[in-house]
Amino acid sequence: MEPPPFPAGLTLTPTKPADNPVVADLMTRAHPDWARTAADLDRFDEMRLAGEVFERVLARRGGEPVGMAEVSRPRMDGHPGWLNLEVVTLERPLFGPLLAWAEATAAQHQARTLVTRVKENWWEREAFGAAGYAEHDRMWTSVLDLTTLAFGTFAPQEARARASGVTLHPLSELGDYDEAQQRKLYDLIAALLRDVPSASPVAVLPFRDWQFRFGHIKHPEGLWLAVAPNGEWVGVNELHLPVSSQPHMLQNGLTGVLPAWRGQGIAYALKLAAARAALERGFTHARTGNHSVNRPMLAINAALGFVREQATLTLRREV
């Protein structure tokens, strides 16, 4: 299936890494509530695996960028046959042609399931719906003002965590982050990801692919681990990645505790330890995202004071 002809007066050209500042600016102009930076796009380029599907085109009118379409492997739902589409435009009539290009391109890669992510209040939600996409998953983004966190309120949870026998440490204090350490962290994260409540199972990368993407952690002082008396790593909180568009903010990745250690306040203790460390590093806010069916973690975040923003929806269409 060939991509359809594009409307007259517009040029459609594949992007190069050097175009990342232009693409990020276009995305941010279209949706300031989901600001992107060239650094964000550079990081995704660096994390892309060899042979991974990725095509992006930029639509220009008179030399000015007015739209973008992208086809790539989903970062969360990287299942066989699934591809992610992203359509961004400053001119709503261009949505249809850009989506048609993306769908035709995905068909060339034998996609069986198409997904895209939009905020629930974006106009694109209805546009994708009219094209046959339906809600598959819902993620709640929420933000915590770390300067207002009442740490003393959670002294009972921290006491229970200490009584369990675990100790909390940043990755930076646990020795060389060599391949043995990477495998230890991978085994913990993979086990936790397989247990995350979500609309579809989280796709867990093989170790070598995970190592390529995440083996180098720039800020190990922000990744906290719960260590059992026998040395096993039984819980993690990833609050180490700065948000490039908001320098005062850290993005929280995975927080989780192995089943045998749950119910002892360890998740609270990990989040509180990471929050203290973030404040010491000069950050004032933390942002996180949780699947709407992940009620245990949503309850913890609500108790800590995270404030929900607009939900991010994963829309899905079978081909």
N, C-alpha and C positions, 0 to 999 in steps of 0.2 A: 504494500500500500504506500503510494507516494504522497508526501505532504501536498496539500492543495495549493493552487496559486494564491499569492498574497494580494491584497487590495492595491490598486494603482497609487502611485505617489509615495509608497513606503519601500524602504529597503530592509531586507532581512539578512543579517550576517551572523555567522558563528562567532562566539566570543572567544577571547584569549585571556590568559591570566592577567595580562596588562589592562584588560577592560574592567577588572574587579571594582575599582573606584567608581566607574560610571554605573555599573550594575547596582552596586550598593546604594548609590545616591538615588537611582530610579526606584528601588524597592522602598527606601525610606520616604521619598516624596509621595509614593502611592499609599503607604501606611506608616505614618509617623509613630503609631503605637507598637510597631514591630520594627524598630530601627535596625538596620544592618550597616556594617562597616566593611571596608575593604579587608581589614584584618580578619573579620569573620569568614569572608569568602576565601581568603588566602589559607586559613586554617583548614577549611573543608577540602581545598585542593590538596593540601599536604596529607590529609588523612585518606584520600581516595585510593583504593586498592588498584593494583595493576589489572587491567581488563574490565574494570567496573564500568557499567553503563553510565555515561554522562554526556549529554548534549544540551547546549544552551545557545539560543539565538537572541539577538537584540534587534528590535524594530526601531527604525529611525524615520523621521519625517523632516526633510530639509536638513539633515545632519543632526537633528535633535532626537535623543532617545525618548520614545513614547511607550515602549512596551518590551516585554521579555517573556520568553517561554523556556522551560527547562524540563528535561527528562533525566531522572537519576535513580539510583538504588535508594529505597527508603532507609533512613537512618535508624528508625525504630522497628519498622515492619519489613525487614529485609528478607522476606520469605521467597523461595523459588517462584519465579513467574510474576512477582510483584514489582511494579515500578511507580515511582513518585513523579507527579507532574506539578509544576509551579507555573502559574500564569500571573503576570503582573502588568498592568497597563494604566496609563494616565487617561486613556480615552476608552470609555466603556464599549463603543462599537467594535473595538479591536479584540475584545475578549474572545468572541467566537472564532475568528481566524487564528488567533494564537493557540487556543485550545485545540483546534483542528490540527494545527501543525504538531502540537505535543502528542496528541493521540495517534496520529499517523506515524510519528517517529517511534513511539512506544510499540506500535504494531510491528515495525521493522525489527524490533528486538524481541519479538515473540512474547510480549506481555500478556498475561492472562487476567491480572487484577491491577487496576489503576487506583492509586490513592493520592490525595492532596490534603494539605492542612490549611485551614483558614480560621480566623477569629469568628466567634459566633455572631458578631454584629457587623461583619463586613458584607458589602453588597455581593461579593463573589460567592457567598454561600448560596444565595438564590440562583445565581447564574450557573453554578455547578449543578445545583439541584435540577434545573431545567434541562441539563444535559445528561441526566440519569444518575448522578452521584448522590448517595445517601449516607447519613451519618453512620460511621462504623465505631468510632471511639471518641471520647471526650476527655480532654486534659484540663485540669484546673491549674492555671498559673497563679501564684500568690507571692506576695512580697512581705518581708519582715523588716521593720526598722530595728536594727540591732541595738541602737542607743536607748530604746524604750523597753528592751527585754528585761523582765523582772526575774532575774536569776534565782533569787531567794525563794520564790514561789515553788520552785521545783526541787528544793532540797530533799524532800522525801523520795522522789524518784532517783536522785543521784545517790542517796544513801542505800537504796535497794540495789542499785547497780554495783556499788562497792561491796555490799554484802554477798553478791553472787560470786565474788572471787575474781571477776574480770578487772583488768587495768586498761586504761585508755592512753593511747599514744599517737602522736602524729607519725606518719610514715617516715618523716625525716629523722626520727629518733630510733628507728628499728634496724639500723645497719645499712649496708650497701644495697641499693636497689638494683641488684643483679638479676640474672634470669631466674634464679631460684626464688627470689622475692617476687618477681613478676608473676611467676606461675602460682605462687601462694595467693597473691592478690587476685589473679584471674580466677582461680578455683572458687574463692569466696564470692566474687562478683557474679560469676556464671551461675552458681547455686542460688544466689539471691534473685537474679533476673528471672530465672525459670519459675520463681515462686511469686513474682509480682502480679497482683490482680490486675487484669486488663482485658479488653474485648477480644484480643487474640494473643496467643503466647508471644512473649518477647523473643525476637530472633537473636540468639547468642552466637557471636562470632567464634570460629575456631581460634585456638590460642595464638597462632602465628599472625593471623589477621588482627586480632585484638592487640597483640604486641606492637604491630606496625602502627596502629592508630593511637594507642594509649600507653605504650611502653615507656615513653618519655613524659614524665610529670614535672612540669616547670615549677610547681609550688607544692612540694610534698608536705610542707608544714601545714597545709590546709586540708589534707586527707587524713582523717582520724580513724583509728582501728581499735576495736575491743579485743583484747588478748586474754584468752582463758589461762588458768593456772598451768596447764600443760603446754602452753605456747601456741595453741591453735588460734587462728584469727577467726572470730565468730561474729563480728559486726563491723560495719563501715559507715562513715559519713563523708561524702565528697563535697567539700565546700572550699574548693581551691582555684576555680577558674574565674578570673575577672571578666566582667561583661564589658566588652570594648566600647560600646556606645554609652555606657554609664560607669565611669571609672571608680565610683564609690561603691559599686555593687559586685557581689560574687554570685555566680550561678551554682546552685546546689544540684549535684547529680544524684547518684543513688544513695539512699539511706536504707539500711536493712540489717537485720539480726537473724542468724540461723534459728530455725524453729525450736531447737532444744533449749535455747537461751532467751526466748521471748517471755514477756510478762514480768520482767524483772527490772524495768526502768532503763534498760541499756540503750534503747533508741533515743530516749530523752537525754540521757547522759552524753551520748555521742554528739547530738545536735548542740547541746549546751557547751560542750568542750570546743567544738568547731566555731561556735559563735564567739566565745571569748577570744579564741585565736584570731578570728577575723577582725574583731575590734582592735586587738593589739597590732595588727598589720595595717590599720588605718581605714578599714572598710566600715561602712555604716549600714548597709542593707544587704539582704540575702534574697535571692529569687529562686523559686522552685516550681516544679510541675508534677502533678500527680494524676493518674488515671481516676476517673470519677468513681470507679468501683473499688478503689483502694481506700476503703473507709478507715482502717486502722491508722494509716499514715496521715490521712486528712484530719483525723481527730487530734493527733499529736500536733500537727501544724496549727490547727485552730487554737489549741490550748496555749501554744507558744506565742500566738499573736499574729500569725501570718494573715494578711488581708487578701482575699481573692480578687482577681481581675477577670476580664472577659475570658471565657473558656476558649480553648483552641480545639477545633473539631478536626478529626480525621474523616474525610469523606471517601467513599469507596464505590467503584463500579467494576463489575465483572465484564470482561470483554467477550 
